[in-house]
Amino acid sequence: MSVLSNLAYIHPEAKIGKDVVVDAFAFIDKNVEIGDGTHIHPHASILSGARIGKNNEIFENAIISATPQDFRWKGQDSFVVIGDNNKIREQVIINRSIDLNGKTEIGSNSFILAQTHIGHDSKVGNYCVLGNAVKVAGNVEIGNYCILSSNALVHEKCHIGEWALIKGGCRVNGHVPPYAVMAHNPISYFGVNAFVLGKANKPENIIDDIAKCYRHVYQTGTSVFNALRRIQDDIEPSPERDAIIKFIEDHDLLLAAVPLRDSLDY
């Protein structure tokens, strides 16, 4: 049975699932869908275009489906689509898409901490952690199982691969390949996300192979082109090795922490 405070504003056209809790002074706009078991805390605002799945918890003063902070948006109807089992903490802002019927996407089972901002048309995967005051610009893609520590800043159109870890305060201005740890400003390669991969029961030999891949990319001083050839020659095929190769082939000229002159030095 849902518990909807009579001190909350809930638009009559909003679709509210079963066992939803909406606390006092929350604002639920028209053209909103909230899935079963979700809890909306006081003063949270769920605006037009929000599509929220099951068993989410959205805390005080969060704003879901805020209008985009972009001059290209001219009032088009668009969406924020959120999966299941997420915790979205205080003062988080998630902007909807700038495109007609476009969407900003948040996966499932993620933890988005206080004061984080996620810009229009971005995509956050499953099982991610975004620390306090993380800033994600528009058209960013963050893969599954990523951790962005507090105050990390991600520039527009960057792609962060799965299982990546961005250290606190780091400014991401290029693509980050999977399984890597990035730190410092300017951004630099810091190592492999071995601790988290180990907790996920990735075998030690696979973690070692990931480290060998990135030694070729970041620590040998060769071009990205030659690094890829060495990875293919030196390291046994595996889903992780192949994911690294594919990511770099797709993104090499804008790969974070690799100087552009090295990427072009074939």
N, C-alpha and C positions, 0 to 999 in steps of 0.2 A: 504493500500500500504506500503510495506517495505521500510525502509530508510537505505541503506547499504553504509557506507562511503567508498569512493575509497581509503582512507588511511588505511583501515582495511585489514587484510589478511583473506580471506575466501576461504577455500579449495573448488575446484569445485565439489567435491563429497559430501560436507556437505548439509544437507537438512534443509532449512530455511522456516518456515511457513509464514503466512500472517501477515502483520502489525508489523513485527519485526524491531527493530532499533538496528543497530550495529554501534557504534561510532568509530571515528578515533583511529587507533593503537590497536584495539582489534585483537585477534588471534583466528580464528575458524578453527580447525583441520579437517582432514578427519574423516569419521565414526562418525559424530556428527549429532544430530537431535535437532532442536530448535523449540518449538511450537509457535503458533500464539500469537502476542501481547507482546512478550518478549523483554526486553531492555538490551543490552550488553553495558556496559560503556567502556570508553577508557582504554586500557592496560589490560583488562580482558582477560584471556586465557581459551578457551573452548577446551579441548583436546580430543583425540580419545576415544570413548566409552561413551561420554556424551549423555544422553537422557533427554532433558529439556522440561517440559510441557509448558502450556500456561500462559501468563501474569506474568512471573517472571521478577525480576529486579536484575541484577548482576553487582555489582559496581567495581570501579577501582581496578586493580591488584588482583582481585580474580582469583583463579585457580580451575577449575572444571574438575574432572577426571584426576587429577595428578597421575603419576605412584606410586604404593604403596611403602611405606617406610618399607619394610619387606624383609628379606633375602630369604623367601620362594617363593617370586614372581620371576619367570623366564621368564617373557615376555608374559605370557598368555593374550589373548584378554579377556577383562572384561569391566564392565560398572559402571557408576554412573547414577542412575535414579532419577530424580527430578520431583515432582508433579507440581501443579499449584499455582500461586499467592504467591510465596515466595519472600522475599527480602533477598539477600545475599550480605552483605556489604564488605567494602574494605579489601583486603588481606586475605580473607577466603580461605582456602585450603581444598578441599574434594578429598580424594584418592579413586581410583577405587579398585575393588576387587582383591585379590591375586589369585582367582580361575578361571579357564577357564569358561567363560560365567557367572561367578558370578557377583554380583552387590552390591554396596553401595547404600542405599536408603534414600532419603529425601522426606517426605510427602508433603502436601499442606498447604498453609496459615501459614507458619512459618517465623520467623524473626531471621536470623543468623547474629550476629553483627561482627564488624571488628576483624580481626586477629584470628578468631576461626579456629581450625583445627579439621576435622572429618576424622578418620582413616578408613582403608580398611574394607569392609564388615559390617560396622555399619549401623544401621537403626534408623532414626529419624522420629517420627510420625507426625501427623497433629497438627497445632495450637501450636507449640512449640516456645519458645524464648530461644536462646543461647546467653548469654551476651558476652561482649568484651573479647577476648583472652581465651575463653573456649577451653579446650583440651580434645578431645574424642579419645580414643585409638581404636584399631581394634576390630571388633566383639562385639561392644557395641549395646545394644538396648535401645532406649529412647521412652517411650510411648507417647500417645497423650496428649496435654495440659500441658506438662512439662515446667518448667522454670529452667534454669541453669544460675545462676548469674555470673558476670564477674570473670574470672580466676579460675573457677571450673575446676577440673581435674578428669576425669573418666578413671579408669584403664580398661585394656583389659577384655572382656567377661562379664562385669557388665551389669545388666538389671535394668533399672529405670522404675518403674511402672507409670501408667497414673496419671496426676494431681499432680505429685511430684514437690517439690521446693527444689533446692540445693542452699544453700547460698554461697555468694561470697568467693572464695579462698578455698572452701572445697575440700578435696581429697576423692573421692569416690572409695573405694577399696573392695566393696561388693555390693550385690543387694539392691536396695531401693524400698520398697513396695509402692503401690499406695496411693495417698492423703497425704503422709507424708512430713514434712519439715525436712531437714538434715542440720547440721551446724558443725562448729569447725573442728579442727585437733588435735587428731584423730577424725574421723567422729562420730557424736552422734545424736540421735533423739532429735529434737527441738520442735516438736508439729505437729499439723494437719494444712494442707494448707487451713484453714477455710476462710480466706478473699477471696481467688480466688474461692473457691467452692461456697461461698455466692454470688459472682458476677455472677456465672454461674447458680444461682437460685436453688442450691441444698437445700432442706429443712433443717431447723435447727435440727430437730430430727435425720436426717441422718448424719449430721456433728457431732452431739453428739455421735451417735453410732460408727462412725469412731474413735473418740477420745477414747471411751471406749475400742475398739479393741486394740488400741496401748498402752493404759495403761497396759493391760494384757501382751502385748509382751515386752515392753521396761521398765516398771516401777514397776513391782511386784517382780522382782528377781527370777521368776520361769523359768523353761525351756520352749523352744518354743513349745514342745509337749504339756505341760500342759496349756500353754497360748492358744493354739488352742482349746483345750477341753473347756476352760472357755468361749472363744468367742462363741463357738457353743451352750453352755448351757445358757449364760447370755444375748445374744443380738439377737433381732428379725432378721430373715432372710431378706435380701435386696440384690439388685445387688452389692452394695458397700461392704457390709459385706462379701458376697460370693467371690468377687474379691480379697479381702484381704486374706481370707482363702486359696484360690487357689494359690495366689502368694507365700504365705509363705510355703505351702505344697511343691511347686515346687522348692523353693530356700532356705529352712531354714538353712542349714549348712553354707551358705555363705551370710546370711542376714546382711546387714551393721549395725554396732553398737551393735550387739548381740554377746557377747563373745562366742567363740567356745565351751568352757566348759559348758556354760549354754545350748547351743543347744543340747549337748550330754547327759545332765543330766536328763534322763527320770525317 
